[in-house]
Amino acid sequence: MFVKELKELYSDQKLHYNTLSTMVRAMEEKGFIAHEKFGNTYRYFAAVTKEDYSKQSLGNVVKKYFNNSYKSVVSALVEEENLSVEDLRKLISEIENSKNK
């Protein structure tokens, strides 16, 4: 979509076109979106799937906040009581079952 169309989707109509355009270009530099030229403007589109973005985002969080340790992530979830021992048992069972296939 064009930046103008994207701006219309925002409930905050005070968001300036140039600010949104800068955000879009930053996302393009990071490889999340790409563009095609239409005259003197650009139409932007997704360059990665939602699934790929989710995987990359999770990896970045683990790297940045958990010293690249998924074990530390799980430990933090258990300590904060966001993941129960029963949930852990189910995960272990799922992992073991997937390895046996």
Backbone as XML, in Angstrom:
<?xml version="1.0"?>
<chain id="A" units="angstrom">
  <residue number="1" name="MET">
    <atom name="N" x="0.835" y="-1.171" z="0.000"/>
    <atom name="CA" x="0.000" y="0.000" z="0.000"/>
    <atom name="C" x="0.882" y="1.237" z="0.000"/>
  </residue>
  <residue number="2" name="PHE">
    <atom name="N" x="0.299" y="2.320" z="-0.362"/>
    <atom name="CA" x="1.002" y="3.597" z="-0.359"/>
    <atom name="C" x="0.991" y="4.176" z="1.056"/>
  </residue>
  <residue number="3" name="VAL">
    <atom name="N" x="1.951" y="5.037" z="1.361"/>
    <atom name="CA" x="2.028" y="5.648" z="2.683"/>
    <atom name="C" x="0.726" y="6.391" z="2.985"/>
  </residue>
  <residue number="4" name="LYS">
    <atom name="N" x="0.154" y="7.040" z="1.996"/>
    <atom name="CA" x="-1.103" y="7.764" z="2.185"/>
    <atom name="C" x="-2.201" y="6.809" z="2.663"/>
  </residue>
  <residue number="5" name="GLU">
    <atom name="N" x="-2.285" y="5.624" z="2.075"/>
    <atom name="CA" x="-3.289" y="4.632" z="2.480"/>
    <atom name="C" x="-3.007" y="4.124" z="3.893"/>
  </residue>
  <residue number="6" name="LEU">
    <atom name="N" x="-1.740" y="3.932" z="4.195"/>
    <atom name="CA" x="-1.341" y="3.477" z="5.522"/>
    <atom name="C" x="-1.729" y="4.514" z="6.576"/>
  </residue>
  <residue number="7" name="LYS">
    <atom name="N" x="-1.514" y="5.772" z="6.264"/>
    <atom name="CA" x="-1.856" y="6.854" z="7.199"/>
    <atom name="C" x="-3.344" y="6.841" z="7.531"/>
  </residue>
  <residue number="8" name="GLU">
    <atom name="N" x="-4.169" y="6.518" z="6.560"/>
    <atom name="CA" x="-5.612" y="6.488" z="6.786"/>
    <atom name="C" x="-6.027" y="5.396" z="7.769"/>
  </residue>
  <residue number="9" name="LEU">
    <atom name="N" x="-5.195" y="4.368" z="7.934"/>
    <atom name="CA" x="-5.508" y="3.281" z="8.858"/>
    <atom name="C" x="-5.247" y="3.645" z="10.314"/>
  </residue>
  <residue number="10" name="TYR">
    <atom name="N" x="-4.440" y="4.669" z="10.551"/>
    <atom name="CA" x="-4.099" y="5.068" z="11.907"/>
    <atom name="C" x="-5.225" y="5.888" z="12.527"/>
  </residue>
  <residue number="11" name="SER">
    <atom name="N" x="-5.575" y="5.542" z="13.748"/>
    <atom name="CA" x="-6.609" y="6.297" z="14.444"/>
    <atom name="C" x="-6.092" y="7.674" z="14.867"/>
  </residue>
  <residue number="12" name="ASP">
    <atom name="N" x="-4.776" y="7.775" z="15.078"/>
    <atom name="CA" x="-4.168" y="9.056" z="15.448"/>
    <atom name="C" x="-3.904" y="9.848" z="14.165"/>
  </residue>
  <residue number="13" name="GLN">
    <atom name="N" x="-4.853" y="10.675" z="13.791"/>
    <atom name="CA" x="-4.726" y="11.433" z="12.553"/>
    <atom name="C" x="-3.685" y="12.547" z="12.651"/>
  </residue>
  <residue number="14" name="LYS">
    <atom name="N" x="-3.147" y="12.747" z="13.856"/>
    <atom name="CA" x="-2.103" y="13.752" z="14.025"/>
    <atom name="C" x="-0.751" y="13.234" z="13.544"/>
  </residue>
  <residue number="15" name="LEU">
    <atom name="N" x="-0.668" y="11.944" z="13.281"/>
    <atom name="CA" x="0.571" y="11.353" z="12.780"/>
    <atom name="C" x="0.889" y="11.975" z="11.424"/>
  </residue>
  <residue number="16" name="HIS">
    <atom name="N" x="2.034" y="12.606" z="11.328"/>
    <atom name="CA" x="2.411" y="13.307" z="10.108"/>
    <atom name="C" x="2.853" y="12.320" z="9.024"/>
  </residue>
  <residue number="17" name="TYR">
    <atom name="N" x="2.510" y="12.622" z="7.801"/>
    <atom name="CA" x="2.859" y="11.783" z="6.652"/>
    <atom name="C" x="4.363" y="11.508" z="6.612"/>
  </residue>
  <residue number="18" name="ASN">
    <atom name="N" x="5.187" y="12.537" z="6.814"/>
    <atom name="CA" x="6.646" y="12.363" z="6.751"/>
    <atom name="C" x="7.162" y="11.431" z="7.843"/>
  </residue>
  <residue number="19" name="THR">
    <atom name="N" x="6.556" y="11.495" z="9.020"/>
    <atom name="CA" x="6.949" y="10.607" z="10.113"/>
    <atom name="C" x="6.661" y="9.162" z="9.741"/>
  </residue>
  <residue number="20" name="LEU">
    <atom name="N" x="5.483" y="8.922" z="9.212"/>
    <atom name="CA" x="5.103" y="7.576" z="8.791"/>
    <atom name="C" x="5.991" y="7.098" z="7.652"/>
  </residue>
  <residue number="21" name="SER">
    <atom name="N" x="6.293" y="7.972" z="6.723"/>
    <atom name="CA" x="7.170" y="7.629" z="5.602"/>
    <atom name="C" x="8.563" y="7.234" z="6.100"/>
  </residue>
  <residue number="22" name="THR">
    <atom name="N" x="9.066" y="7.948" z="7.097"/>
    <atom name="CA" x="10.372" y="7.619" z="7.687"/>
    <atom name="C" x="10.328" y="6.245" z="8.349"/>
  </residue>
  <residue number="23" name="MET">
    <atom name="N" x="9.233" y="5.951" z="9.044"/>
    <atom name="CA" x="9.085" y="4.639" z="9.692"/>
    <atom name="C" x="9.062" y="3.528" z="8.644"/>
  </residue>
  <residue number="24" name="VAL">
    <atom name="N" x="8.372" y="3.761" z="7.554"/>
    <atom name="CA" x="8.273" y="2.761" z="6.487"/>
    <atom name="C" x="9.655" y="2.520" z="5.868"/>
  </residue>
  <residue number="25" name="ARG">
    <atom name="N" x="10.401" y="3.578" z="5.621"/>
    <atom name="CA" x="11.747" y="3.415" z="5.042"/>
    <atom name="C" x="12.669" y="2.663" z="6.006"/>
  </residue>
  <residue number="26" name="ALA">
    <atom name="N" x="12.521" y="2.910" z="7.295"/>
    <atom name="CA" x="13.344" y="2.196" z="8.277"/>
    <atom name="C" x="13.015" y="0.706" z="8.259"/>
  </residue>
  <residue number="27" name="MET">
    <atom name="N" x="11.727" y="0.380" z="8.127"/>
    <atom name="CA" x="11.341" y="-1.034" z="8.052"/>
    <atom name="C" x="11.866" y="-1.667" z="6.765"/>
  </residue>
  <residue number="28" name="GLU">
    <atom name="N" x="11.919" y="-0.881" z="5.705"/>
    <atom name="CA" x="12.462" y="-1.388" z="4.448"/>
    <atom name="C" x="13.962" y="-1.651" z="4.574"/>
  </residue>
  <residue number="29" name="GLU">
    <atom name="N" x="14.680" y="-0.752" z="5.222"/>
    <atom name="CA" x="16.122" y="-0.938" z="5.430"/>
    <atom name="C" x="16.413" y="-2.206" z="6.225"/>
  </residue>
  <residue number="30" name="LYS">
    <atom name="N" x="15.512" y="-2.564" z="7.118"/>
    <atom name="CA" x="15.680" y="-3.771" z="7.928"/>
    <atom name="C" x="15.224" y="-5.024" z="7.194"/>
  </residue>
  <residue number="31" name="GLY">
    <atom name="N" x="14.637" y="-4.847" z="5.996"/>
    <atom name="CA" x="14.252" y="-5.993" z="5.185"/>
    <atom name="C" x="12.856" y="-6.528" z="5.434"/>
  </residue>
  <residue number="32" name="PHE">
    <atom name="N" x="12.057" y="-5.806" z="6.216"/>
    <atom name="CA" x="10.709" y="-6.274" z="6.515"/>
    <atom name="C" x="9.721" y="-5.985" z="5.390"/>
  </residue>
  <residue number="33" name="ILE">
    <atom name="N" x="9.959" y="-4.895" z="4.685"/>
    <atom name="CA" x="9.101" y="-4.536" z="3.562"/>
    <atom name="C" x="9.961" y="-4.162" z="2.364"/>
  </residue>
  <residue number="34" name="ALA">
    <atom name="N" x="9.331" y="-4.109" z="1.206"/>
    <atom name="CA" x="9.996" y="-3.700" z="-0.027"/>
    <atom name="C" x="9.033" y="-2.762" z="-0.757"/>
  </residue>
  <residue number="35" name="HIS">
    <atom name="N" x="9.471" y="-2.225" z="-1.886"/>
    <atom name="CA" x="8.592" y="-1.300" z="-2.605"/>
    <atom name="C" x="8.711" y="-1.479" z="-4.109"/>
  </residue>
  <residue number="36" name="GLU">
    <atom name="N" x="7.694" y="-0.956" z="-4.777"/>
    <atom name="CA" x="7.738" y="-0.826" z="-6.223"/>
    <atom name="C" x="7.383" y="0.615" z="-6.538"/>
  </residue>
  <residue number="37" name="LYS">
    <atom name="N" x="8.017" y="1.156" z="-7.576"/>
    <atom name="CA" x="7.855" y="2.571" z="-7.905"/>
    <atom name="C" x="6.636" y="2.783" z="-8.796"/>
  </residue>
  <residue number="38" name="PHE">
    <atom name="N" x="5.869" y="3.807" z="-8.450"/>
    <atom name="CA" x="4.723" y="4.238" z="-9.242"/>
    <atom name="C" x="4.881" y="5.736" z="-9.478"/>
  </residue>
  <residue number="39" name="GLY">
    <atom name="N" x="5.400" y="6.118" z="-10.606"/>
    <atom name="CA" x="5.642" y="7.542" z="-10.880"/>
    <atom name="C" x="6.653" y="8.090" z="-9.900"/>
  </residue>
  <residue number="40" name="ASN">
    <atom name="N" x="6.229" y="9.082" z="-9.120"/>
    <atom name="CA" x="7.151" y="9.672" z="-8.147"/>
    <atom name="C" x="6.863" y="9.203" z="-6.716"/>
  </residue>
  <residue number="41" name="THR">
    <atom name="N" x="6.147" y="8.094" z="-6.582"/>
    <atom name="CA" x="5.841" y="7.561" z="-5.260"/>
    <atom name="C" x="6.097" y="6.053" z="-5.239"/>
  </residue>
  <residue number="42" name="TYR">
    <atom name="N" x="5.987" y="5.459" z="-4.075"/>
    <atom name="CA" x="6.252" y="4.032" z="-3.915"/>
    <atom name="C" x="5.056" y="3.333" z="-3.286"/>
  </residue>
  <residue number="43" name="ARG">
    <atom name="N" x="4.849" y="2.115" z="-3.721"/>
    <atom name="CA" x="3.862" y="1.256" z="-3.073"/>
    <atom name="C" x="4.660" y="0.183" z="-2.326"/>
  </residue>
  <residue number="44" name="TYR">
    <atom name="N" x="4.381" y="0.037" z="-1.055"/>
    <atom name="CA" x="5.124" y="-0.879" z="-0.194"/>
    <atom name="C" x="4.360" y="-2.181" z="0.001"/>
  </residue>
  <residue number="45" name="PHE">
    <atom name="N" x="5.122" y="-3.251" z="0.221"/>
    <atom name="CA" x="4.521" y="-4.560" z="0.464"/>
    <atom name="C" x="5.430" y="-5.362" z="1.389"/>
  </residue>
  <residue number="46" name="ALA">
    <atom name="N" x="4.845" y="-6.364" z="2.034"/>
    <atom name="CA" x="5.608" y="-7.198" z="2.978"/>
    <atom name="C" x="6.688" y="-7.973" z="2.238"/>
  </residue>
  <residue number="47" name="ALA">
    <atom name="N" x="7.867" y="-8.016" z="2.829"/>
    <atom name="CA" x="8.977" y="-8.771" z="2.251"/>
    <atom name="C" x="9.248" y="-10.048" z="3.036"/>
  </residue>
  <residue number="48" name="VAL">
    <atom name="N" x="8.622" y="-10.191" z="4.190"/>
    <atom name="CA" x="8.745" y="-11.406" z="5.005"/>
    <atom name="C" x="7.357" y="-11.842" z="5.433"/>
  </residue>
  <residue number="49" name="THR">
    <atom name="N" x="7.218" y="-13.126" z="5.686"/>
    <atom name="CA" x="5.934" y="-13.632" z="6.166"/>
    <atom name="C" x="5.780" y="-13.316" z="7.649"/>
  </residue>
  <residue number="50" name="LYS">
    <atom name="N" x="4.557" y="-13.372" z="8.118"/>
    <atom name="CA" x="4.285" y="-13.152" z="9.542"/>
    <atom name="C" x="5.033" y="-14.185" z="10.380"/>
  </residue>
  <residue number="51" name="GLU">
    <atom name="N" x="5.076" y="-15.422" z="9.889"/>
    <atom name="CA" x="5.768" y="-16.497" z="10.610"/>
    <atom name="C" x="7.265" y="-16.209" z="10.715"/>
  </residue>
  <residue number="52" name="ASP">
    <atom name="N" x="7.885" y="-15.800" z="9.609"/>
    <atom name="CA" x="9.317" y="-15.479" z="9.627"/>
    <atom name="C" x="9.608" y="-14.295" z="10.544"/>
  </residue>
  <residue number="53" name="TYR">
    <atom name="N" x="8.731" y="-13.295" z="10.506"/>
    <atom name="CA" x="8.899" y="-12.132" z="11.374"/>
    <atom name="C" x="8.822" y="-12.542" z="12.839"/>
  </residue>
  <residue number="54" name="SER">
    <atom name="N" x="7.855" y="-13.403" z="13.172"/>
    <atom name="CA" x="7.692" y="-13.863" z="14.553"/>
    <atom name="C" x="8.926" y="-14.610" z="15.029"/>
  </residue>
  <residue number="55" name="LYS">
    <atom name="N" x="9.443" y="-15.497" z="14.176"/>
    <atom name="CA" x="10.639" y="-16.254" z="14.550"/>
    <atom name="C" x="11.833" y="-15.330" z="14.776"/>
  </residue>
  <residue number="56" name="GLN">
    <atom name="N" x="12.002" y="-14.381" z="13.874"/>
    <atom name="CA" x="13.117" y="-13.455" z="13.987"/>
    <atom name="C" x="12.975" y="-12.585" z="15.229"/>
  </residue>
  <residue number="57" name="SER">
    <atom name="N" x="11.767" y="-12.136" z="15.498"/>
    <atom name="CA" x="11.530" y="-11.289" z="16.670"/>
    <atom name="C" x="11.818" y="-12.038" z="17.961"/>
  </residue>
  <residue number="58" name="LEU">
    <atom name="N" x="11.332" y="-13.280" z="18.037"/>
    <atom name="CA" x="11.588" y="-14.086" z="19.226"/>
    <atom name="C" x="13.087" y="-14.293" z="19.412"/>
  </residue>
  <residue number="59" name="GLY">
    <atom name="N" x="13.762" y="-14.610" z="18.337"/>
    <atom name="CA" x="15.211" y="-14.797" z="18.404"/>
    <atom name="C" x="15.923" y="-13.552" z="18.899"/>
  </residue>
  <residue number="60" name="ASN">
    <atom name="N" x="15.472" y="-12.386" z="18.452"/>
    <atom name="CA" x="16.088" y="-11.131" z="18.891"/>
    <atom name="C" x="15.856" y="-10.879" z="20.379"/>
  </residue>
  <residue number="61" name="VAL">
    <atom name="N" x="14.666" y="-11.188" z="20.863"/>
    <atom name="CA" x="14.375" y="-11.014" z="22.295"/>
    <atom name="C" x="15.244" y="-11.946" z="23.127"/>
  </residue>
  <residue number="62" name="VAL">
    <atom name="N" x="15.341" y="-13.199" z="22.701"/>
    <atom name="CA" x="16.157" y="-14.175" z="23.441"/>
    <atom name="C" x="17.619" y="-13.733" z="23.450"/>
  </residue>
  <residue number="63" name="LYS">
    <atom name="N" x="18.094" y="-13.263" z="22.319"/>
    <atom name="CA" x="19.487" y="-12.826" z="22.218"/>
    <atom name="C" x="19.747" y="-11.596" z="23.087"/>
  </residue>
  <residue number="64" name="LYS">
    <atom name="N" x="18.845" y="-10.612" z="23.000"/>
    <atom name="CA" x="19.063" y="-9.339" z="23.680"/>
    <atom name="C" x="18.848" y="-9.401" z="25.189"/>
  </residue>
  <residue number="65" name="TYR">
    <atom name="N" x="17.799" y="-10.109" z="25.623"/>
    <atom name="CA" x="17.423" y="-10.065" z="27.028"/>
    <atom name="C" x="17.766" y="-11.321" z="27.819"/>
  </residue>
  <residue number="66" name="PHE">
    <atom name="N" x="18.090" y="-12.415" z="27.129"/>
    <atom name="CA" x="18.338" y="-13.675" z="27.826"/>
    <atom name="C" x="19.677" y="-14.298" z="27.450"/>
  </residue>
  <residue number="67" name="ASN">
    <atom name="N" x="20.605" y="-13.460" z="26.987"/>
    <atom name="CA" x="21.960" y="-13.913" z="26.667"/>
    <atom name="C" x="21.950" y="-15.106" z="25.705"/>
  </residue>
  <residue number="68" name="ASN">
    <atom name="N" x="21.011" y="-15.060" z="24.765"/>
    <atom name="CA" x="20.873" y="-16.087" z="23.724"/>
    <atom name="C" x="20.590" y="-17.480" z="24.295"/>
  </residue>
  <residue number="69" name="SER">
    <atom name="N" x="19.923" y="-17.520" z="25.448"/>
    <atom name="CA" x="19.643" y="-18.790" z="26.117"/>
    <atom name="C" x="18.136" y="-19.010" z="26.218"/>
  </residue>
  <residue number="70" name="TYR">
    <atom name="N" x="17.638" y="-19.988" z="25.461"/>
    <atom name="CA" x="16.219" y="-20.326" z="25.552"/>
    <atom name="C" x="15.899" y="-20.949" z="26.912"/>
  </residue>
  <residue number="71" name="LYS">
    <atom name="N" x="16.882" y="-21.601" z="27.517"/>
    <atom name="CA" x="16.699" y="-22.150" z="28.860"/>
    <atom name="C" x="16.404" y="-21.028" z="29.849"/>
  </residue>
  <residue number="72" name="SER">
    <atom name="N" x="17.090" y="-19.909" z="29.694"/>
    <atom name="CA" x="16.835" y="-18.758" z="30.573"/>
    <atom name="C" x="15.431" y="-18.203" z="30.365"/>
  </residue>
  <residue number="73" name="VAL">
    <atom name="N" x="14.946" y="-18.247" z="29.135"/>
    <atom name="CA" x="13.583" y="-17.793" z="28.853"/>
    <atom name="C" x="12.588" y="-18.665" z="29.606"/>
  </residue>
  <residue number="74" name="VAL">
    <atom name="N" x="12.742" y="-19.971" z="29.492"/>
    <atom name="CA" x="11.836" y="-20.899" z="30.156"/>
    <atom name="C" x="11.923" y="-20.718" z="31.672"/>
  </residue>
  <residue number="75" name="SER">
    <atom name="N" x="13.139" y="-20.567" z="32.183"/>
    <atom name="CA" x="13.301" y="-20.351" z="33.629"/>
    <atom name="C" x="12.577" y="-19.084" z="34.079"/>
  </residue>
  <residue number="76" name="ALA">
    <atom name="N" x="12.691" y="-18.027" z="33.303"/>
    <atom name="CA" x="12.015" y="-16.774" z="33.653"/>
    <atom name="C" x="10.500" y="-16.954" z="33.633"/>
  </residue>
  <residue number="77" name="LEU">
    <atom name="N" x="9.993" y="-17.689" z="32.659"/>
    <atom name="CA" x="8.554" y="-17.931" z="32.592"/>
    <atom name="C" x="8.062" y="-18.733" z="33.787"/>
  </residue>
  <residue number="78" name="VAL">
    <atom name="N" x="8.852" y="-19.711" z="34.228"/>
    <atom name="CA" x="8.486" y="-20.515" z="35.389"/>
    <atom name="C" x="8.533" y="-19.650" z="36.654"/>
  </residue>
  <residue number="79" name="GLU">
    <atom name="N" x="9.598" y="-18.860" z="36.796"/>
    <atom name="CA" x="9.739" y="-18.010" z="37.984"/>
    <atom name="C" x="8.604" y="-16.992" z="38.081"/>
  </residue>
  <residue number="80" name="GLU">
    <atom name="N" x="8.157" y="-16.470" z="36.965"/>
    <atom name="CA" x="7.074" y="-15.485" z="36.958"/>
    <atom name="C" x="5.698" y="-16.153" z="36.981"/>
  </residue>
  <residue number="81" name="GLU">
    <atom name="N" x="5.708" y="-17.484" z="37.054"/>
    <atom name="CA" x="4.495" y="-18.295" z="37.106"/>
    <atom name="C" x="3.621" y="-18.127" z="35.854"/>
  </residue>
  <residue number="82" name="ASN">
    <atom name="N" x="4.276" y="-17.860" z="34.727"/>
    <atom name="CA" x="3.576" y="-17.803" z="33.441"/>
    <atom name="C" x="3.578" y="-19.163" z="32.753"/>
  </residue>
  <residue number="83" name="LEU">
    <atom name="N" x="4.367" y="-20.075" z="33.294"/>
    <atom name="CA" x="4.475" y="-21.427" z="32.752"/>
    <atom name="C" x="4.513" y="-22.387" z="33.934"/>
  </residue>
  <residue number="84" name="SER">
    <atom name="N" x="3.555" y="-23.298" z="33.974"/>
    <atom name="CA" x="3.462" y="-24.222" z="35.107"/>
    <atom name="C" x="4.341" y="-25.446" z="34.881"/>
  </residue>
  <residue number="85" name="VAL">
    <atom name="N" x="4.546" y="-26.189" z="35.940"/>
    <atom name="CA" x="5.299" y="-27.443" z="35.850"/>
    <atom name="C" x="4.568" y="-28.407" z="34.917"/>
  </residue>
  <residue number="86" name="GLU">
    <atom name="N" x="3.246" y="-28.402" z="34.991"/>
    <atom name="CA" x="2.455" y="-29.261" z="34.103"/>
    <atom name="C" x="2.656" y="-28.859" z="32.640"/>
  </residue>
  <residue number="87" name="ASP">
    <atom name="N" x="2.714" y="-27.573" z="32.370"/>
    <atom name="CA" x="2.992" y="-27.101" z="31.004"/>
    <atom name="C" x="4.364" y="-27.582" z="30.542"/>
  </residue>
  <residue number="88" name="LEU">
    <atom name="N" x="5.342" y="-27.518" z="31.439"/>
    <atom name="CA" x="6.692" y="-27.992" z="31.105"/>
    <atom name="C" x="6.688" y="-29.482" z="30.783"/>
  </residue>
  <residue number="89" name="ARG">
    <atom name="N" x="5.964" y="-30.254" z="31.565"/>
    <atom name="CA" x="5.878" y="-31.698" z="31.305"/>
    <atom name="C" x="5.279" y="-31.957" z="29.922"/>
  </residue>
  <residue number="90" name="LYS">
    <atom name="N" x="4.230" y="-31.218" z="29.591"/>
    <atom name="CA" x="3.607" y="-31.371" z="28.272"/>
    <atom name="C" x="4.587" y="-31.015" z="27.153"/>
  </residue>
  <residue number="91" name="LEU">
    <atom name="N" x="5.337" y="-29.933" z="27.346"/>
    <atom name="CA" x="6.334" y="-29.542" z="26.342"/>
    <atom name="C" x="7.408" y="-30.606" z="26.165"/>
  </residue>
  <residue number="92" name="ILE">
    <atom name="N" x="7.888" y="-31.130" z="27.272"/>
    <atom name="CA" x="8.913" y="-32.181" z="27.212"/>
    <atom name="C" x="8.369" y="-33.398" z="26.482"/>
  </residue>
  <residue number="93" name="SER">
    <atom name="N" x="7.141" y="-33.760" z="26.781"/>
    <atom name="CA" x="6.502" y="-34.897" z="26.120"/>
    <atom name="C" x="6.377" y="-34.647" z="24.616"/>
  </residue>
  <residue number="94" name="GLU">
    <atom name="N" x="5.960" y="-33.447" z="24.231"/>
    <atom name="CA" x="5.837" y="-33.103" z="22.810"/>
    <atom name="C" x="7.194" y="-33.170" z="22.107"/>
  </residue>
  <residue number="95" name="ILE">
    <atom name="N" x="8.219" y="-32.684" z="22.773"/>
    <atom name="CA" x="9.565" y="-32.704" z="22.194"/>
    <atom name="C" x="10.038" y="-34.137" z="22.022"/>
  </residue>
  <residue number="96" name="GLU">
    <atom name="N" x="9.843" y="-34.946" z="23.055"/>
    <atom name="CA" x="10.267" y="-36.350" z="22.978"/>
    <atom name="C" x="9.511" y="-37.085" z="21.878"/>
  </residue>
  <residue number="97" name="ASN">
    <atom name="N" x="8.209" y="-36.822" z="21.756"/>
    <atom name="CA" x="7.408" y="-37.472" z="20.727"/>
    <atom name="C" x="7.835" y="-37.037" z="19.312"/>
  </residue>
  <residue number="98" name="SER">
    <atom name="N" x="8.192" y="-35.785" z="19.152"/>
    <atom name="CA" x="8.598" y="-35.308" z="17.826"/>
    <atom name="C" x="9.956" y="-35.881" z="17.435"/>
  </residue>
  <residue number="99" name="LYS">
    <atom name="N" x="10.807" y="-36.137" z="18.414"/>
    <atom name="CA" x="12.126" y="-36.741" z="18.125"/>
    <atom name="C" x="12.009" y="-38.209" z="17.763"/>
  </residue>
  <residue number="100" name="ASN">
    <atom name="N" x="10.958" y="-38.861" z="18.249"/>
    <atom name="CA" x="10.771" y="-40.290" z="17.978"/>
    <atom name="C" x="10.119" y="-40.545" z="16.636"/>
  </residue>
  <residue number="101" name="LYS">
    <atom name="N" x="9.693" y="-39.517" z="15.948"/>
    <atom name="CA" x="9.016" y="-39.692" z="14.651"/>
    <atom name="C" x="10.009" y="-39.783" z="13.525"/>
  </residue>
</chain>
